Amino acid sequence: MAELSALQQPYYEATTLQQIEQLFPVRLSKELLSDFKFDHPVLKQYLPDARELINPDGYGEDPVGDREATSAGGLLKKYQHRALLITTNTCPVHCRYCFRKDYPYSRETPNQHRYETALAAVKKDHSLNEIILSGGDPLSLDDDLLSYLFTSLAAIEHIQTVRVHTKFPSIYPQRVTDALLSILATTRLNTVVVLHINHPDEITASVKYAAEQIKHTNTTTLNQAVLLRDVNDATDTLAELSHRLFSAGILPYYLHLLDKARGTHHFHVERARAEIIMQQLKQRLPGYLVPKLAQELSGHASKDY
Ligand code: SF4
């Protein structure tokens, strides 16, 4: 973990940094700080910014209606046939645009006892066929706890697929351990890993290797990106992202419009501009490399495209 003092940028007062830190602690790795210069778009995702203290109308603490959709044990159900389990509050980095930065994680401790409550609800609900392990980042859990979750879900007859939403392989590729690969390879469930890579330069040789290892477990490997101003809001950048993802065996899945979480407005890209970028991507890339432009709106029965 990087020291906070190392993030002090010349144009920030120390007090500004402290205020930001109180609202959403800074978390990024030493590797990220050494691999990228301060003004590189990759680092902009994780470095604190004084603009986080400004909140225009429409930006709030629960931008996609997670709180209302969450039931006992941290099970979140918004859409038909699938539910999402908040497995943990821990992430390998804190993305400054995070849509769950204000989620009330204190009640969602990562332990077997809480999971039992959620698993009982999954067992009871025969409409479900897919469970999404999310968080925080589910790969923050140790492999024993992950194995417990996979085994428990596999024991529920109506569950066919487990999906893991994770940033770990692109931040700490060494988290893709033999034990994790074995969990993915041996479950009876269909397995899907959805990575969260926003910029082509995040796909280093070791990230590519980790993604290939995951794919070799017969896991479908997808990527969801968020369209972020000054990070990836350019057709060239996103086209390159799709190509590099594909070279690593990962298919582009979603390109999300920003969720209007508190302190994120400086990342916002207007939908009209996003649609122009998408049009250019469609002209430039084969269809299988074009992600779907998606937006999650509170209370809607599906994502909007
Ligand atoms: S990895 Fe996901 S949950 Fe964690 S900080 Fe980033 S956007 Fe938020």
Residues whose N, C-alpha, C, O or C-beta is under 5 A from the ligand:
A	BS01	SF4	C91 V93 H94 C95 C98 F99 R100 G135 G136 K167
